[in-house]
Amino acid sequence: MSILAPVQQGPLTKLNPVSKLAAALLISIVLLISIDWVSAAVALTAELILLAFARIPLRTVIVRTAPIWIAAPLAGLTTLLYGRTSGTVYFQWALIEISDGSIELALATALRILAIGLPAVLLFVTIDPTDLADGLAQVLKLPARFVLGGLAGLRLVGLFVDDWRALTLARRARGVAESGAVRRMLGQSFALFVLSIRRGSKLATAMEARGFGAPVARTWARPSVFRGRDWAAIVIALAVALLAAGVAMAVGSWNVIVGS
């Protein structure tokens, strides 16, 4: 099985995709309201503890969350060097200024990215696109035309890698693959863009011909049911969010940024 395929084992796979979306959204909203390192650290600690019970393969966790582990320190470093200055200034050179305020802000930024990104990624790796479409249409009652169109587009994303590889081989066979990295990348990206438009147009025509856009009530092959375990997952996510906010308020670090 490909490392990029949805995970098919562990308790998270038994949850309705809508409950996973709701759980990730609850944690994200609370962490986005305040920019402080305490709430982010508490949420991240709780998430790592819960991750131990998710039974997601370690290799999958590392591969899927690698961009987050890279982006968080980089964002923190940028904030450290160019963030808001307050308190004692430890270093200053040109536009770079490191102070108590920038250090605290950098720590909060890095932890928030991890605390928001990790649960979102690890919940989504257990979601099958078809199950997600079933949940959006049957549980959230979103328009079937919109849901099926999104599902069809999502299914085509996996073909991008194959198309890119085929374009690379074709250009190499024609002798135009060695003409500078930037020029090659731009040319090949444009070719992939044109190929994607053509494929999308053909798919849209085929779906219309099969009646996917008909203005009638649709039936669904697989029912999407919201069970007790889905409500339990939402309650756990809410508990993590409230715990993070409560601890931050208790120690006085809660710093609301909405509307500021």
C-alpha positions as CSV (number, residue, x, y, z in Angstrom):
1,M,0.0,0.0,0.0
2,S,1.2,3.5,-0.8
3,I,2.4,5.6,2.1
4,L,0.1,8.3,0.7
5,A,-3.0,6.2,0.7
6,P,-5.6,6.6,3.4
7,V,-4.7,4.7,6.6
8,Q,-7.1,1.7,7.0
9,Q,-6.3,0.7,10.5
10,G,-6.8,2.0,14.0
11,P,-9.8,3.5,15.9
12,L,-9.8,6.7,13.8
13,T,-10.8,4.8,10.7
14,K,-14.1,3.9,12.4
15,L,-15.1,7.6,12.8
16,N,-17.4,9.4,10.4
17,P,-15.3,11.9,8.4
18,V,-17.6,14.7,9.5
19,S,-16.7,14.1,13.1
20,K,-13.0,14.3,12.2
21,L,-13.6,17.6,10.5
22,A,-15.5,18.9,13.5
23,A,-12.8,17.8,15.9
24,A,-10.0,19.4,14.0
25,L,-12.1,22.6,13.6
26,L,-12.8,22.9,17.3
27,I,-9.1,22.7,18.3
28,S,-8.1,25.1,15.5
29,I,-10.7,27.8,16.4
30,V,-9.6,27.9,20.1
31,L,-5.9,28.1,19.2
32,L,-6.5,30.8,16.6
33,I,-8.3,33.0,19.1
34,S,-5.3,33.5,21.3
35,I,-1.6,33.7,20.4
36,D,0.2,32.4,23.4
37,W,2.6,29.5,23.9
38,V,0.9,28.0,26.9
39,S,-2.4,27.1,25.2
40,A,-0.6,25.7,22.2
41,A,1.8,23.7,24.3
42,V,-1.0,22.2,26.4
43,A,-3.0,21.3,23.2
44,L,0.0,19.8,21.5
45,T,0.9,17.7,24.6
46,A,-2.7,16.3,24.7
47,E,-2.7,15.6,21.0
48,L,0.6,13.6,21.2
49,I,-0.9,11.6,24.1
50,L,-4.0,10.8,22.0
51,L,-1.8,10.0,19.0
52,A,-0.3,7.1,21.0
53,F,-3.7,5.5,21.0
54,A,-4.5,6.1,17.3
55,R,-2.3,3.2,16.1
56,I,-1.2,5.0,13.0
57,P,2.0,3.6,11.5
58,L,5.1,5.6,12.6
59,R,6.3,5.9,9.0
60,T,3.0,7.3,7.9
61,V,3.1,9.8,10.7
62,I,6.6,10.9,9.8
63,V,5.9,11.3,6.1
64,R,2.6,13.0,6.4
65,T,3.6,15.5,9.1
66,A,7.1,16.2,7.8
67,P,6.0,19.6,6.2
68,I,4.5,20.7,9.5
69,W,7.7,19.9,11.4
70,I,9.7,21.9,8.8
71,A,7.3,24.8,8.6
72,A,6.9,25.4,12.3
73,P,10.6,26.1,13.1
74,L,10.9,28.2,10.0
75,A,7.9,30.3,11.0
76,G,9.2,30.6,14.5
77,L,12.6,31.7,13.3
78,T,11.2,34.4,11.1
79,T,9.0,35.7,13.9
80,L,12.0,35.6,16.2
81,L,14.1,37.8,13.9
82,Y,11.4,40.2,12.7
83,G,8.6,39.9,15.3
84,R,7.2,42.6,17.5
85,T,9.8,44.1,19.9
86,S,9.1,44.4,23.6
87,G,11.0,44.0,26.8
88,T,14.7,43.4,26.8
89,V,16.5,43.6,23.5
90,Y,19.2,40.9,23.2
91,F,20.4,41.4,19.6
92,Q,19.9,44.0,17.0
93,W,21.3,44.3,13.4
94,A,19.5,46.2,10.5
95,L,15.9,44.9,10.5
96,I,16.7,42.0,12.8
97,E,15.8,42.5,16.4
98,I,15.6,39.8,19.0
99,S,13.8,40.7,22.3
100,D,11.7,39.1,25.0
101,G,8.5,39.8,22.9
102,S,9.8,38.3,19.7
103,I,11.1,35.2,21.6
104,E,7.7,34.6,23.2
105,L,5.9,35.3,19.9
106,A,8.2,32.9,18.0
107,L,7.6,30.1,20.5
108,A,3.8,30.7,20.4
109,T,3.9,30.7,16.5
110,A,5.8,27.5,16.2
111,L,3.7,25.6,18.8
112,R,0.4,26.9,17.3
113,I,1.4,25.6,13.8
114,L,2.2,22.2,15.3
115,A,-0.9,22.1,17.5
116,I,-3.2,23.0,14.7
117,G,-1.5,21.1,11.9
118,L,-0.8,17.8,13.5
119,P,-4.4,16.8,14.4
120,A,-5.7,18.0,11.1
121,V,-3.2,16.0,9.1
122,L,-3.4,12.9,11.3
123,L,-7.2,12.9,11.1
124,F,-7.3,13.4,7.4
125,V,-4.9,10.5,6.7
126,T,-7.6,8.1,7.8
127,I,-10.3,9.7,5.6
128,D,-11.3,8.0,2.4
129,P,-12.5,10.6,-0.2
130,T,-15.6,8.6,-1.0
131,D,-16.5,8.3,2.7
132,L,-16.0,12.1,3.1
133,A,-18.3,12.8,0.2
134,D,-20.9,10.5,1.7
135,G,-20.7,12.3,5.0
136,L,-20.8,15.8,3.6
137,A,-23.9,14.9,1.5
138,Q,-25.8,12.8,4.0
139,V,-24.8,14.2,7.4
140,L,-24.2,17.9,6.6
141,K,-26.7,17.9,3.7
142,L,-24.4,19.7,1.3
143,P,-25.6,19.9,-2.4
144,A,-24.9,16.6,-4.1
145,R,-23.6,18.3,-7.3
146,F,-21.0,20.2,-5.3
147,V,-20.0,17.1,-3.3
148,L,-19.6,14.8,-6.3
149,G,-17.7,17.4,-8.2
150,G,-15.3,17.8,-5.4
151,L,-14.9,14.1,-5.0
152,A,-14.2,13.7,-8.7
153,G,-11.6,16.4,-8.6
154,L,-10.0,14.9,-5.5
155,R,-9.7,11.6,-7.2
156,L,-7.8,13.1,-10.0
157,V,-5.1,14.7,-7.7
158,G,-3.4,11.3,-7.5
159,L,-2.9,11.3,-11.3
160,F,-0.7,14.5,-11.1
161,V,2.3,12.5,-10.1
162,D,1.9,10.0,-12.9
163,D,1.3,12.8,-15.4
164,W,4.4,14.7,-14.2
165,R,6.5,11.6,-14.6
166,A,5.1,10.9,-18.1
167,L,5.8,14.5,-19.2
168,T,9.3,14.2,-17.9
169,L,10.0,11.1,-19.8
170,A,8.3,12.5,-23.0
171,R,10.4,15.7,-22.9
172,R,13.5,13.7,-22.2
173,A,12.8,11.5,-25.2
174,R,12.4,14.6,-27.4
175,G,15.7,16.0,-26.1
176,V,14.2,19.1,-24.3
177,A,14.6,18.0,-20.7
178,E,18.1,19.3,-20.2
179,S,17.5,23.0,-21.0
180,G,17.9,24.6,-17.5
181,A,16.0,23.7,-14.4
182,V,13.8,26.8,-14.2
183,R,12.9,26.8,-17.8
184,R,12.2,23.1,-17.7
185,M,10.0,23.5,-14.6
186,L,8.0,26.3,-16.1
187,G,7.4,24.5,-19.4
188,Q,6.5,21.2,-17.8
189,S,4.2,23.0,-15.3
190,F,2.3,24.7,-18.1
191,A,2.0,21.4,-20.0
192,L,0.6,19.8,-16.8
193,F,-1.9,22.7,-16.4
194,V,-3.2,22.2,-20.0
195,L,-3.5,18.5,-19.5
196,S,-5.4,19.0,-16.3
197,I,-7.9,21.3,-18.0
198,R,-8.5,18.9,-20.8
199,R,-9.0,16.0,-18.4
200,G,-11.3,18.0,-16.2
201,S,-13.4,19.1,-19.2
202,K,-13.8,15.5,-20.3
203,L,-14.7,14.4,-16.8
204,A,-17.3,17.1,-16.4
205,T,-18.9,16.1,-19.7
206,A,-18.9,12.4,-18.8
207,M,-20.5,13.2,-15.4
208,E,-23.2,15.3,-17.0
209,A,-23.9,12.6,-19.5
210,R,-24.3,10.1,-16.7
211,G,-26.8,12.3,-14.9
212,F,-24.7,13.5,-12.0
213,G,-25.9,17.0,-12.5
214,A,-29.6,16.2,-12.6
215,P,-31.8,18.4,-10.3
216,V,-33.3,15.4,-8.5
217,A,-32.9,13.9,-5.1
218,R,-30.0,11.5,-5.1
219,T,-29.6,8.0,-3.6
220,W,-26.4,6.9,-2.0
221,A,-24.9,3.4,-2.2
222,R,-23.4,3.6,1.3
223,P,-25.2,5.2,4.2
224,S,-23.2,7.7,6.3
225,V,-24.2,7.4,9.9
226,F,-23.3,9.6,12.9
227,R,-22.8,7.3,15.9
228,G,-22.0,7.7,19.5
229,R,-18.3,7.3,19.0
230,D,-18.4,10.3,16.6
231,W,-19.9,12.4,19.3
232,A,-17.3,11.1,21.7
233,A,-14.5,12.2,19.4
234,I,-16.0,15.7,19.2
235,V,-16.3,15.8,23.0
236,I,-12.7,14.8,23.4
237,A,-11.6,17.5,20.9
238,L,-13.7,20.1,22.8
239,A,-12.1,18.9,26.1
240,V,-8.6,19.4,24.6
241,A,-9.5,22.9,23.4
242,L,-11.1,23.9,26.7
243,L,-8.2,22.5,28.7
244,A,-5.7,24.5,26.6
245,A,-7.7,27.7,27.0
246,G,-8.3,27.1,30.7
247,V,-4.6,26.5,31.5
248,A,-3.6,29.6,29.5
249,M,-6.2,31.7,31.3
250,A,-5.1,30.3,34.7
251,V,-1.5,31.3,34.2
252,G,-2.4,34.6,32.7
253,S,-1.0,34.1,29.2
254,W,-4.3,34.0,27.3
255,N,-4.0,36.8,24.7
256,V,-7.1,37.2,22.5
257,I,-6.2,38.5,19.0
258,V,-9.7,38.4,17.4
259,G,-10.7,41.9,16.5
260,S,-7.4,43.4,17.4
